[in-house]
Every structure is written in structure tokens, then in C-alpha cells.
Amino acid sequence: MIKSNHQEVVSLESSNSVECFEPFISPNPKTSYNPVQISPTIHKSAFVSPLTAVIGDVTLRKNVFVAPLVSIRADEGTPFYVGSNTNLQDGVILHGIVNKFVRVDGKKYSIFIGKEVSVAHGALIHGPCFIGHKVFVGFKTIVYDAIVGNGVFIANNAVVTNGVRIADNRFVPPGAYIDTQQKADALPPVPAGNREFAEAVQRVNQEFPPAYHILCGDSRCSCGIAYNKSEKRDSE
């Protein structure tokens, strides 16, 4: 129980039912450069948080966690792919430039993000961009027009851009500006402490999708929005 300045008593007792704001999940708008509308494809085990936008040809695979205030907007550059067990934390932005692509297994993507990637709070990933498996993208980092190999750790406030390719298991220091291949090739291996931190972040975030599904709804409609089956039956 909490008393406010007006001495009113507010109850903080838990409830079995939590009403969540719906995320905005939508096909892309029709434009001259993207005349066909395509809706997101969201695995039933993925969780898209309230106050989040997922627009256009976006694939979210198994157990992806999308935190509040994330913008995944495939309305210009398209399509986007996010691999299983990846987490996109609060305030992350995914967007791409029209007709600029990376190729993965013969298919073109504006943004391709692999499995077990952590994209930390406030980061910007802008296509064309490839991010491999088990990458950590730090707080307020920018990755644009780049190829990032498996196991890379990009620390906070770094910039990776200008068509660079970062080899597997390399460490981008805090605040670094990696805009030439020479800089990318000179990056050191990921320190053990940073590797352990990235693994810990993964462990924590992989628990969020099933836990939030229980909190916000035990089922998911075709558009990706969570709901409780009992509530749907009651409304009918």
C-alpha cells in the first residue's frame, strides 16, 4: 500500500488479469517503391510488447522478444528478418534505405539479424545491414551499411558504417567509429568479461517472451496481438 501526497491509499496488490496496450502491427503502406502490401510474420512464441510498431515485410522467429517503444519499420527498405531468441530492447529502431540490400543464402534483405542477438536500449540498426549470430549491439549504438560477423560485441555509443565487414568474435570499443575496413580489421577479440556479459543478457531475455505471454495473454491472433482465450469467448 502507498499513500500519495493527498493521503489517498493506492493498492498495489497483484491481479490475475493485466490489460496491456496493443502494439501497432500493420502491413506497409502502398508507395511507388513498395506497391505491394505485406504484413509481418510473427512466430506464435515471439512477444511484441505494448507501445511498439512492427510494419511491413518483417519476420520475427521463435522466442524473439521485442521490448516497449521499439520501431521495426519495413516501409522503405524491406524485408527485415530477426532470428530466434533475439531480443530488441527498449527504444531500438530498425529501418532501411530503399533498394539497398544484403544477400543471405541467395535472398535479399534490407536487415538480417541472426539468432541469439541482443540489441540494447536505444540502438539504431539501419539497412542495408547484416548481423550474425550471438552478437551484442550496445546501448545507443548505430550500425548502418555494415556486415557484422558472429559473436561480435559492439560496445555502447559505437558507430559501425560505410560498408565495413567485421570478422567473427571481434570487439568494438565504447564510442568507437568504425568507418573503414582498416579500422575493422584492427579490432581485437572480445574480452572474456564482455563475452560473459553478452551471454548473461541472452539468458535473461530468453525468459521474457513466455513470461510476458502469461502476463498479457495466453494466445495470439494472426496479426500478432496477444489475448486470453477466455476473454475472447466472453466477448463473443
C-alpha positions in Angstrom: 0.0 0.0 0.0 1.2 3.5 -0.9 0.0 6.9 0.4 0.1 9.8 -2.0 0.6 13.4 -1.1 -3.2 13.7 -0.8 -3.3 10.8 1.7 -5.2 8.6 -0.7 -4.4 4.9 -0.4 -3.4 3.1 -3.5 -3.4 -0.7 -3.7 -0.5 -2.5 -5.4 -1.9 -6.0 -4.9 -1.3 -8.2 -7.9 -4.1 -9.3 -10.2 -4.6 -12.4 -12.3 -5.6 -10.2 -15.3 -3.4 -7.5 -16.8 -4.7 -5.2 -19.5 -1.9 -4.4 -22.0 -1.9 -1.7 -24.7 -1.8 -3.3 -28.1 1.3 -3.0 -30.3 0.8 -1.5 -33.7 1.3 -4.4 -36.2 0.5 -3.5 -39.8 1.3 -4.1 -43.4 3.4 -1.4 -45.1 1.6 1.4 -46.9 1.5 1.4 -50.7 4.1 3.6 -52.3 5.7 3.9 -55.7 8.8 2.0 -54.5 6.8 -0.6 -52.4 3.4 -1.0 -54.2 2.6 -4.4 -52.6 1.4 -4.5 -49.0 3.0 -7.3 -46.9 2.1 -8.0 -43.3 4.6 -9.1 -40.6 5.2 -12.8 -40.0 5.4 -13.3 -36.2 6.1 -16.7 -34.7 3.5 -17.6 -32.1 6.2 -17.9 -29.4 7.6 -14.4 -30.1 6.4 -11.5 -28.0 5.8 -8.0 -29.2 5.4 -5.5 -26.3 2.8 -2.8 -26.0 3.6 0.6 -27.4 5.7 -1.0 -30.2 5.4 -0.8 -34.0 6.0 -3.7 -36.5 5.3 -2.6 -40.0 5.7 -4.4 -43.4 7.6 -7.5 -44.5 9.1 -8.3 -41.1 9.8 -11.9 -40.0 10.2 -12.5 -36.2 11.2 -16.0 -35.5 10.8 -18.3 -32.4 11.1 -16.7 -29.0 12.0 -13.2 -30.2 11.4 -10.5 -27.6 10.5 -7.0 -28.7 10.5 -4.6 -25.8 8.3 -1.5 -25.4 8.9 1.5 -27.7 10.7 -0.5 -30.4 10.1 0.6 -34.0 10.5 -2.1 -36.7 9.5 -0.2 -39.9 10.0 -2.0 -43.2 8.1 0.6 -45.2 11.1 1.8 -47.2 13.9 -0.7 -47.1 12.5 -4.2 -47.0 12.4 -7.1 -46.0 13.6 -7.5 -42.4 14.5 -10.8 -40.7 15.0 -11.4 -36.9 16.3 -14.8 -35.9 15.2 -16.9 -33.0 16.0 -16.0 -29.4 17.0 -12.5 -30.4 15.9 -9.5 -28.2 15.3 -6.0 -29.3 15.3 -3.8 -26.1 13.5 -0.6 -25.3 13.7 2.2 -27.9 15.5 0.1 -30.6 14.9 1.3 -34.2 15.1 -0.8 -37.3 14.8 0.9 -40.6 16.3 0.7 -44.1 17.1 2.5 -47.3 15.0 1.6 -50.3 16.6 -0.8 -52.9 19.7 -1.4 -50.8 20.3 -5.0 -49.7 22.4 -7.6 -48.2 22.3 -11.2 -49.5 21.8 -14.2 -47.2 21.6 -17.7 -48.8 20.7 -16.1 -52.1 17.9 -13.9 -50.8 17.9 -10.1 -50.5 17.3 -8.4 -47.2 17.3 -4.8 -46.0 18.1 -6.0 -42.5 19.1 -9.5 -41.5 19.7 -10.3 -37.8 20.7 -13.8 -36.7 20.0 -16.0 -33.7 20.6 -15.1 -30.1 21.4 -11.4 -30.8 20.9 -8.8 -28.1 20.3 -5.2 -29.3 20.4 -3.0 -26.3 18.4 0.1 -25.3 18.3 2.9 -27.8 20.3 1.3 -30.6 19.7 2.0 -34.3 20.2 -0.7 -36.9 19.7 0.7 -40.4 19.7 -1.3 -43.6 21.4 -2.4 -45.6 22.8 -4.4 -42.7 23.7 -8.0 -41.7 24.2 -9.0 -38.1 25.4 -12.6 -37.4 24.5 -14.9 -34.6 25.2 -14.2 -30.9 26.1 -10.6 -31.5 25.7 -7.9 -28.8 24.8 -4.4 -30.0 25.4 -1.9 -27.2 23.4 0.9 -25.8 22.8 3.8 -28.3 25.0 2.2 -30.9 24.5 2.8 -34.7 25.0 0.0 -37.2 24.4 1.2 -40.8 25.6 -0.3 -44.1 27.7 -3.0 -42.5 28.3 -6.7 -42.2 28.8 -7.9 -38.6 30.1 -11.4 -38.1 29.1 -14.0 -35.5 29.9 -13.3 -31.8 30.9 -9.7 -32.3 30.5 -7.4 -29.2 29.7 -3.7 -30.1 30.0 -1.6 -27.0 27.9 1.4 -26.1 27.8 4.6 -28.3 29.8 3.0 -31.1 29.2 3.5 -34.8 29.8 0.8 -37.4 29.2 2.0 -41.0 30.4 2.7 -44.5 30.2 -0.8 -45.8 32.7 -2.3 -43.4 32.9 -6.0 -42.6 33.7 -7.0 -39.0 35.1 -10.5 -38.6 33.7 -13.0 -36.1 34.3 -12.6 -32.4 35.7 -9.0 -32.6 35.3 -6.3 -30.0 34.2 -2.7 -30.9 35.2 -0.5 -28.0 32.8 2.1 -26.5 32.4 5.2 -28.6 34.5 3.8 -31.5 33.8 5.0 -35.0 34.4 2.1 -37.4 34.0 3.5 -40.9 37.0 2.0 -42.8 37.9 -1.6 -43.4 41.4 -0.9 -41.9 39.7 0.0 -38.6 37.5 -3.0 -38.8 40.5 -5.4 -39.4 42.4 -3.9 -36.5 39.7 -4.7 -33.9 40.7 -7.0 -31.1 39.0 -10.3 -29.9 36.1 -10.0 -27.5 37.4 -9.9 -23.9 36.2 -12.7 -21.6 34.2 -10.3 -19.4 32.3 -8.8 -22.3 31.5 -12.3 -23.6 30.2 -13.3 -20.2 28.1 -10.2 -20.1 26.5 -10.9 -23.5 25.7 -14.4 -22.5 24.1 -13.2 -19.3 21.9 -10.8 -21.2 20.8 -13.6 -23.5 19.8 -15.8 -20.6 17.7 -13.1 -19.0 16.0 -12.0 -22.2 15.1 -15.5 -23.4 12.8 -15.9 -20.5 10.8 -12.8 -21.3 8.6 -14.0 -24.2 6.9 -16.8 -22.4 6.7 -14.8 -19.2 5.1 -11.8 -20.9 2.7 -14.0 -22.8 1.4 -15.3 -19.5 1.1 -11.7 -18.2 -0.5 -10.1 -21.3 -2.4 -13.0 -22.9 -2.1 -16.8 -23.4 -2.9 -16.7 -27.1 -2.0 -14.7 -30.2 -4.2 -13.7 -33.2 -3.0 -13.8 -36.8 -1.9 -10.2 -36.6 0.4 -11.0 -33.6 -1.5 -9.4 -30.8 -1.8 -11.4 -27.6 -5.1 -12.1 -25.9 -6.7 -14.5 -23.4 -8.9 -17.2 -24.9 -11.4 -16.8 -22.0 -11.7 -13.1 -22.7 -12.4 -13.7 -26.4 -15.1 -16.2 -25.5 -16.7 -13.8 -23.1 -16.7 -11.0 -25.7 -18.5 -13.4 -28.2 
